[in-house]
Amino acid sequence: MRRHVCISLVLIALGAVCICQYMFSALPEKAKIRLNLKECVARALKISPEIESEESKLGIAKAQYQETLSLKYLSNIELTNISTIAPAVNLAKNDLLDLGTRNDWTRVGLFNKFELKFIQPIYTFGRIRNSIEAARFGVEAQEKSISQKQNEITFRIIKLYYARLLAEELLGVVEEAKKIVNKAVSTLEEMLTDLNSSSVSETDLFRMRLFSYEIEKLYRDVVKEKTLTLSSLKLMLDYGDDVSFDVSDEFLEPEVYQILNLRDYKEMMIKCRPEIARLNAAVAAQNALKKVSQSLYYPQIFISGGTSLAFAPIRDDIKNPFLSDPWNYTRLGVVLGISLPLNFPQIKARIRKQEYSVEKIEAQKSATLNLFFLEVEKAYRNLINSKKDMEDNKKALRMSREWLTTEQITFDLDASNTKDLAEAVKEYIRVKTEYYSSIYQYNIAVAELKLVTGIVD
């Protein structure tokens, strides 16, 4: 009986295992994606809604330019067609010219009127030309806005990417410290259980255990930072929960970069920074608009013409040029015209407003240039200091590693130096953390200097 029960239980367990294996095998496996820094930047620029918004603004600016460009040819052309009914004519004494002739609304027929009008500018004293120039500079300004947004997004991706690598390096530092501390705790516990050993005390074990709790807390903080950084990067790259995403690089290394002198970076900033090019385009556009307003003082020469055709078959078509019937006629004509607005006070105020707009943008450009020069110098000094910090931290890390090795050897010979070992581990964690942080700060300083000079790659 017991044998049958055991066999039944075994069969049930095997069935449950098979069912679980089938269920887990049926679950879709997450797609694994690993990207390097350039691939992350390329994807972010491709799917960014911010850039899409700026590109929509560029489309509007281009459409405005095309609309302004069309002012050169047939700036105003209109086609009209109307259809209705027309009355017949009730002749008096069979004479159209008799005063008793009337419209006969008891008999009606089709009426159609076709009319085409156009205006072709001949010479506008720069009104159309400068309007086109203003629209063209508007397109150029918006193109630079896209470049500016691309640089900003690239910088954000760089910061997140290197932050992810920094978190991984710091995690390795803490794990290394955990192994050292856990080994020390095990050694102390073994020695305390050995009745022949009197070189250590409970105080040494308590001290090391308390230190291990600090390491565990630090480990959890680093894991949390790693998770949040990776989630932020994944969000910017628009990967969902069905994708297992991570960076392809394993180690945080300083970027290879040749530092130039400060004057070179300032010259690069003037030539390459999109914000400056956008301000230059804005100034040029406002100057063009000012010239458009100034052209209102001069006459606008144009050709105007068109054709008009009206016909109602139910009525007689009068051919006499001295008589006109609004229901039947044909007209065609082209004229040369001159238009000159006479509201000079309003024109003067409009020009003055444009002049103030130009002065305002030029003042903004001057202030922005001063601010950008300061940003470049700040980024340059920050890069110089970051490189020096990284070099010093590398030297300090070498010394700290030697100190820790010495304390580990001493601990193996005499486990009573737990305080010195803990102090060496703490200092090793601090120095190694600062070393990797200085690499991160150096790489970010390089990226920031590229950003403020407008040469982000």
C-alpha positions as CSV (number, residue, x, y, z in Angstrom):
1,M,0.0,0.0,0.0
2,R,2.8,2.4,0.9
3,R,4.6,1.5,-2.3
4,H,1.5,2.5,-4.4
5,V,1.2,5.8,-2.5
6,C,4.9,6.6,-3.0
7,I,4.7,5.8,-6.7
8,S,1.6,8.0,-7.0
9,L,3.4,10.9,-5.3
10,V,6.4,10.5,-7.5
11,L,4.2,10.5,-10.7
12,I,2.4,13.6,-9.5
13,A,5.7,15.4,-8.8
14,L,7.0,14.5,-12.2
15,G,3.8,15.7,-13.9
16,A,4.1,19.0,-12.0
17,V,7.7,19.4,-13.1
18,C,6.8,18.7,-16.7
19,I,4.0,21.3,-16.6
20,C,6.2,23.9,-15.1
21,Q,8.9,23.3,-17.7
22,Y,6.3,23.6,-20.5
23,M,4.9,26.8,-19.0
24,F,8.3,28.5,-18.7
25,S,9.4,27.3,-22.1
26,A,6.2,28.8,-23.6
27,L,7.0,32.2,-22.2
28,P,8.5,34.5,-24.9
29,E,12.2,35.1,-24.4
30,K,13.2,38.8,-24.1
31,A,15.2,40.2,-27.0
32,K,18.8,41.0,-25.9
33,I,20.3,44.2,-27.2
34,R,23.7,45.5,-26.5
35,L,24.8,48.9,-27.9
36,N,27.9,50.9,-27.7
37,L,28.0,54.7,-27.1
38,K,27.8,55.7,-30.8
39,E,24.9,53.3,-31.4
40,C,23.0,54.6,-28.4
41,V,23.5,58.2,-29.6
42,A,22.4,57.3,-33.1
43,R,19.2,55.6,-31.9
44,A,18.4,58.4,-29.5
45,L,18.7,61.0,-32.3
46,K,16.6,58.8,-34.6
47,I,13.6,58.3,-32.2
48,S,13.7,61.5,-30.1
49,P,10.3,63.3,-30.0
50,E,12.2,66.5,-29.2
51,I,14.0,66.4,-32.6
52,E,10.8,65.3,-34.3
53,S,9.2,68.5,-32.9
54,E,12.0,70.6,-34.1
55,E,11.8,69.0,-37.6
56,S,8.1,69.8,-37.7
57,K,9.0,73.5,-37.0
58,L,11.6,73.3,-39.8
59,G,8.9,72.0,-42.1
60,I,6.7,75.0,-41.3
61,A,9.6,77.3,-41.9
62,K,10.3,75.7,-45.3
63,A,6.6,75.9,-46.2
64,Q,6.7,79.6,-45.3
65,Y,9.8,80.1,-47.5
66,Q,8.0,78.4,-50.5
67,E,5.0,80.5,-49.9
68,T,7.1,83.7,-49.9
69,L,9.0,82.5,-52.9
70,S,5.8,82.2,-54.9
71,L,5.2,86.0,-54.6
72,K,7.6,86.5,-57.5
73,Y,5.2,85.1,-60.0
74,L,1.5,85.8,-60.2
75,S,1.4,86.9,-56.6
76,N,-2.4,87.1,-56.8
77,I,-4.4,84.9,-59.2
78,E,-8.0,84.0,-58.7
79,L,-10.5,81.9,-60.7
80,T,-14.3,82.3,-60.0
81,N,-17.2,80.5,-61.5
82,I,-20.9,80.9,-60.6
83,S,-24.0,79.3,-62.0
84,T,-27.7,80.3,-61.5
85,I,-30.8,81.0,-63.6
86,A,-31.4,83.9,-65.9
87,P,-34.8,85.4,-67.0
88,A,-35.8,85.5,-70.6
89,V,-36.6,88.9,-72.3
90,N,-40.1,90.1,-73.0
91,L,-39.7,92.4,-76.0
92,A,-41.9,95.5,-76.3
93,K,-42.8,96.1,-80.0
94,N,-40.1,93.5,-80.9
95,D,-37.5,96.1,-80.1
96,L,-34.7,95.5,-77.5
97,L,-34.2,99.3,-77.1
98,D,-37.9,100.0,-76.4
99,L,-38.4,101.3,-72.9
100,G,-41.1,98.8,-72.3
101,T,-38.8,95.8,-72.7
102,R,-38.8,93.8,-69.5
103,N,-37.2,90.6,-67.9
104,D,-39.6,87.7,-68.2
105,W,-39.2,85.6,-65.0
106,T,-41.9,83.2,-66.1
107,R,-39.3,81.8,-68.5
108,V,-35.9,81.1,-67.1
109,G,-32.7,79.3,-68.3
110,L,-29.2,78.5,-67.3
111,F,-26.7,81.3,-66.4
112,N,-23.0,80.8,-66.0
113,K,-20.3,83.4,-65.2
114,F,-16.5,82.6,-65.5
115,E,-14.0,85.1,-64.2
116,L,-10.1,85.0,-64.0
117,K,-8.1,87.8,-62.3
118,F,-4.3,88.0,-61.8
119,I,-1.6,90.4,-60.6
120,Q,2.0,90.1,-61.6
121,P,4.6,92.2,-59.7
122,I,7.1,94.0,-61.9
123,Y,9.2,96.1,-59.5
124,T,8.6,96.3,-55.8
125,F,11.8,98.2,-54.6
126,G,13.0,95.1,-52.6
127,R,9.7,94.2,-50.9
128,I,9.5,90.7,-52.4
129,R,13.3,90.1,-52.5
130,N,13.7,90.9,-48.8
131,S,10.6,89.0,-47.8
132,I,12.2,85.9,-49.4
133,E,15.5,86.6,-47.7
134,A,13.7,86.8,-44.3
135,A,12.0,83.5,-44.9
136,R,15.2,81.8,-46.0
137,F,17.0,83.0,-42.9
138,G,14.1,81.6,-40.9
139,V,14.7,78.2,-42.4
140,E,18.4,78.5,-41.6
141,A,17.7,79.4,-38.0
142,Q,15.4,76.4,-37.5
143,E,18.0,74.1,-39.0
144,K,20.5,75.3,-36.4
145,S,17.8,74.7,-33.7
146,I,17.7,71.0,-34.8
147,S,21.5,70.9,-34.5
148,Q,21.4,72.4,-31.1
149,K,18.8,69.9,-29.9
150,Q,20.9,67.0,-31.4
151,N,23.9,68.2,-29.4
152,E,21.9,68.4,-26.2
153,I,20.5,64.9,-26.6
154,T,23.9,63.5,-27.5
155,F,25.3,65.0,-24.3
156,R,22.5,63.5,-22.2
157,I,23.1,60.0,-23.7
158,I,26.9,60.3,-23.0
159,K,26.3,61.2,-19.4
160,L,23.9,58.2,-18.9
161,Y,26.2,55.8,-20.7
162,Y,29.2,56.7,-18.7
163,A,27.1,56.7,-15.5
164,R,26.1,53.1,-16.3
165,L,29.7,52.1,-16.7
166,L,30.7,54.0,-13.5
167,A,28.0,52.1,-11.6
168,E,29.3,48.8,-12.9
169,E,32.9,49.7,-11.8
170,L,31.7,50.8,-8.4
171,L,29.8,47.6,-8.0
172,G,33.0,45.7,-8.7
173,V,34.8,47.8,-6.0
174,V,32.2,47.0,-3.4
175,E,32.1,43.3,-4.3
176,E,35.9,43.1,-3.9
177,A,35.6,44.8,-0.5
178,K,32.8,42.3,0.4
179,K,35.1,39.3,-0.3
180,I,37.9,40.8,1.8
181,V,35.6,41.6,4.8
182,N,33.7,38.3,4.6
183,K,37.0,36.4,4.5
184,A,38.1,38.4,7.6
185,V,34.9,37.6,9.4
186,S,35.2,33.9,8.6
187,T,38.8,33.9,9.8
188,L,37.9,35.6,13.1
189,E,35.0,33.2,13.7
190,E,37.3,30.2,13.2
191,M,39.9,31.6,15.5
192,L,37.3,32.4,18.2
193,T,36.1,28.8,18.1
194,D,39.6,27.6,18.5
195,L,40.3,27.4,22.2
196,N,44.0,27.5,21.7
197,S,43.8,30.9,20.0
198,S,43.9,34.0,22.2
199,S,45.2,36.6,19.8
200,V,41.7,37.9,18.9
201,S,38.6,38.8,20.9
202,E,34.9,39.2,20.4
203,T,35.5,42.9,19.9
204,D,37.5,42.3,16.8
205,L,34.7,40.1,15.4
206,F,32.0,42.7,16.2
207,R,34.0,45.5,14.6
208,M,34.5,43.5,11.4
209,R,30.8,42.4,11.3
210,L,29.6,46.0,11.8
211,F,31.9,47.0,8.9
212,S,30.4,44.2,6.8
213,Y,27.0,45.8,7.3
214,E,28.2,49.1,6.0
215,I,29.6,47.3,2.9
216,E,26.2,45.7,2.4
217,K,24.4,49.0,2.6
218,L,26.9,50.5,0.1
219,Y,26.3,47.5,-2.2
220,R,22.6,48.1,-2.2
221,D,23.0,51.8,-3.0
222,V,25.3,51.0,-5.9
223,V,22.9,48.4,-7.3
224,K,20.1,50.9,-7.0
225,E,22.1,53.5,-8.8
226,K,23.0,51.1,-11.6
227,T,19.4,50.0,-12.0
228,L,18.1,53.6,-12.2
229,T,20.8,54.7,-14.6
230,L,20.1,51.8,-16.9
231,S,16.3,52.4,-16.8
232,S,16.9,56.1,-17.7
233,L,19.1,55.1,-20.6
234,K,16.6,52.5,-21.7
235,L,13.8,55.0,-21.6
236,M,15.6,57.5,-23.7
237,L,16.3,54.8,-26.3
238,D,12.6,53.8,-26.2
239,Y,13.1,50.1,-25.3
240,G,10.1,48.4,-23.7
241,D,9.9,45.8,-21.0
242,D,10.1,43.1,-23.6
243,V,13.7,44.0,-24.4
244,S,16.8,43.1,-22.3
245,F,19.0,46.1,-22.9
246,D,22.4,47.0,-21.7
247,V,25.6,48.7,-22.9
248,S,28.2,46.7,-24.8
249,D,31.3,48.2,-23.0
250,E,32.4,46.4,-19.9
251,F,34.9,48.9,-18.4
252,L,35.0,52.6,-17.8
253,E,38.0,54.0,-19.5
254,P,39.2,57.6,-20.0
255,E,38.4,58.9,-23.5
256,V,41.4,59.5,-25.7
257,Y,41.3,63.2,-26.4
258,Q,44.0,65.8,-27.2
259,I,43.4,69.0,-25.3
260,L,44.0,72.2,-27.3
261,N,44.6,75.7,-26.0
262,L,41.7,77.9,-24.9
263,R,41.9,80.3,-27.8
264,D,41.3,77.4,-30.3
265,Y,38.2,76.4,-28.4
266,K,36.8,79.9,-28.5
267,E,37.4,80.2,-32.2
268,M,35.7,76.8,-32.7
269,M,32.7,78.0,-30.6
270,I,32.2,81.1,-32.9
271,K,32.4,78.9,-36.0
272,C,30.6,75.8,-35.0
273,R,28.1,76.4,-32.2
274,P,24.6,76.2,-33.6
275,E,23.1,78.8,-31.2
276,I,25.4,81.5,-32.6
277,A,24.6,80.6,-36.2
278,R,20.9,80.7,-35.2
279,L,21.3,84.2,-33.7
280,N,23.2,85.3,-36.9
281,A,20.3,84.1,-39.0
282,A,17.8,85.8,-36.7
283,V,19.6,89.1,-37.0
284,A,19.8,88.8,-40.8
285,A,16.0,87.9,-41.0
286,Q,15.1,91.0,-38.9
287,N,17.3,93.2,-41.1
288,A,15.5,91.8,-44.2
289,L,12.1,92.5,-42.6
290,K,13.2,96.1,-41.8
291,K,14.0,96.5,-45.5
292,V,10.5,95.2,-46.4
293,S,9.0,97.9,-44.3
294,Q,11.2,100.5,-45.8
295,S,10.1,99.5,-49.3
296,L,6.5,100.7,-48.4
297,Y,7.8,104.3,-49.0
298,Y,8.1,103.4,-52.7
299,P,5.5,102.6,-55.3
300,Q,4.8,99.0,-56.3
301,I,4.7,98.5,-60.0
302,F,2.6,95.6,-61.3
303,I,0.6,94.2,-64.2
304,S,-3.0,93.4,-63.6
305,G,-5.4,91.7,-65.9
306,G,-8.0,89.0,-66.4
307,T,-10.9,87.8,-68.4
308,S,-14.6,87.5,-67.6
309,L,-17.2,85.5,-69.5
310,A,-21.0,85.5,-68.8
311,F,-23.6,83.7,-70.9
312,A,-27.3,83.0,-70.6
313,P,-28.5,81.1,-73.7
314,I,-32.1,82.0,-73.0
315,R,-31.4,85.7,-73.7
316,D,-30.2,87.3,-76.9
317,D,-26.5,88.2,-77.0
318,I,-26.2,91.9,-77.8
319,K,-23.2,92.6,-80.0
320,N,-23.5,96.4,-79.8
321,P,-20.5,97.7,-78.0
322,F,-22.5,100.6,-76.6
323,L,-25.0,98.4,-74.9
324,S,-24.3,96.0,-72.0
325,D,-26.2,93.1,-70.7
326,P,-25.0,91.7,-67.3
327,W,-26.2,88.2,-68.4
328,N,-24.2,88.0,-71.6
329,Y,-20.8,89.6,-72.1
330,T,-17.1,88.8,-72.8
331,R,-14.3,90.9,-71.3
332,L,-10.5,90.7,-71.6
333,G,-7.9,93.1,-70.5
334,V,-4.3,93.7,-69.2
335,V,-3.2,96.9,-67.5
336,L,0.0,98.4,-66.0
337,G,-0.6,99.6,-62.5
338,I,1.2,101.5,-59.7
339,S,0.3,101.2,-56.0
340,L,1.6,103.6,-53.3
341,P,0.4,103.5,-49.7
342,L,0.1,107.0,-48.3
343,N,-0.2,106.1,-44.5
344,F,3.4,107.3,-44.0
345,P,3.1,107.7,-40.2
346,Q,2.2,104.1,-39.8
347,I,5.0,103.0,-42.2
348,K,7.5,105.1,-40.2
349,A,6.3,103.4,-36.9
350,R,6.5,100.0,-38.5
351,I,10.1,100.6,-39.6
352,R,11.0,101.9,-36.2
353,K,9.6,98.8,-34.6
354,Q,11.7,96.6,-36.9
355,E,14.8,98.7,-36.0
356,Y,14.2,98.1,-32.3
357,S,13.8,94.3,-33.1
358,V,17.1,94.3,-34.8
359,E,18.8,96.1,-31.9
360,K,17.2,93.7,-29.4
361,I,18.5,90.6,-31.2
362,E,21.9,92.1,-31.7
363,A,22.1,92.9,-28.0
364,Q,21.0,89.3,-27.2
365,K,23.7,88.0,-29.5
366,S,26.4,90.1,-27.8
367,A,25.2,89.0,-24.3
368,T,25.0,85.4,-25.5
369,L,28.5,85.5,-27.0
370,N,29.9,86.7,-23.6
371,L,28.1,83.9,-21.8
372,F,29.3,81.3,-24.3
373,F,32.9,82.5,-23.9
374,L,32.6,82.0,-20.2
375,E,31.1,78.6,-20.7
376,V,34.0,77.5,-22.9
377,E,36.6,78.8,-20.4
378,K,34.7,77.1,-17.5
379,A,34.5,73.8,-19.5
380,Y,38.2,74.1,-20.5
381,R,39.4,74.7,-16.9
382,N,37.1,71.9,-15.7
383,L,38.7,69.5,-18.2
384,I,42.2,70.4,-17.2
385,N,41.4,69.9,-13.5
386,S,39.5,66.6,-14.2
387,K,42.5,65.2,-16.1
388,K,44.8,66.2,-13.2
389,D,42.4,64.7,-10.6
390,M,42.3,61.4,-12.6
391,E,46.1,61.2,-12.7
392,D,46.4,61.9,-9.0
393,N,43.7,59.4,-8.1
394,K,45.5,56.8,-10.2
395,K,48.6,57.3,-8.1
396,A,46.6,57.3,-4.9
397,L,44.9,54.0,-5.9
398,R,48.3,52.4,-6.4
399,M,49.3,53.4,-2.9
400,S,46.0,52.4,-1.4
401,R,46.2,48.9,-3.0
402,E,49.7,48.5,-1.6
403,W,48.5,49.5,1.9
404,L,45.6,47.0,1.7
405,T,47.8,44.2,0.5
406,T,50.1,44.9,3.5
407,E,47.2,44.9,6.0
408,Q,45.9,41.6,4.5
409,I,49.3,40.0,4.9
410,T,49.5,41.3,8.5
411,F,46.0,40.1,9.2
412,D,46.9,36.6,8.0
413,L,49.8,36.6,10.4
414,D,48.1,38.3,13.3
415,A,44.3,38.6,13.1
416,S,44.2,41.2,15.9
417,N,44.7,44.1,13.5
418,T,41.1,44.2,12.5
419,K,40.9,47.9,13.0
420,D,43.8,48.5,10.7
421,L,42.4,46.1,8.1
422,A,39.0,47.8,8.2
423,E,40.7,51.2,7.9
424,A,42.7,50.0,4.9
425,V,39.5,48.5,3.2
426,K,37.6,51.8,3.8
427,E,40.4,53.8,2.3
428,Y,40.7,51.5,-0.6
429,I,37.0,51.7,-1.4
430,R,37.1,55.5,-1.1
431,V,40.2,55.9,-3.3
432,K,39.1,53.5,-6.0
433,T,35.6,55.0,-6.0
434,E,37.2,58.5,-6.5
435,Y,39.4,57.1,-9.2
436,Y,36.5,55.7,-11.3
437,S,34.5,58.9,-10.5
438,S,37.4,61.0,-11.8
439,I,37.4,59.0,-15.0
440,Y,33.7,59.6,-15.3
441,Q,34.1,63.3,-14.6
442,Y,37.0,63.5,-17.1
443,N,34.8,61.9,-19.9
444,I,31.9,64.2,-19.1
445,A,34.2,67.2,-19.1
446,V,35.4,66.2,-22.6
447,A,31.8,65.9,-23.7
448,E,30.8,69.2,-22.1
449,L,33.7,71.0,-23.8
450,K,32.6,69.6,-27.1
451,L,29.0,70.7,-26.4
452,V,29.9,74.3,-25.6
453,T,32.1,74.6,-28.6
454,G,29.5,73.0,-30.9
455,I,31.6,70.1,-32.1
456,V,29.7,67.2,-30.5
457,D,30.4,64.0,-32.5
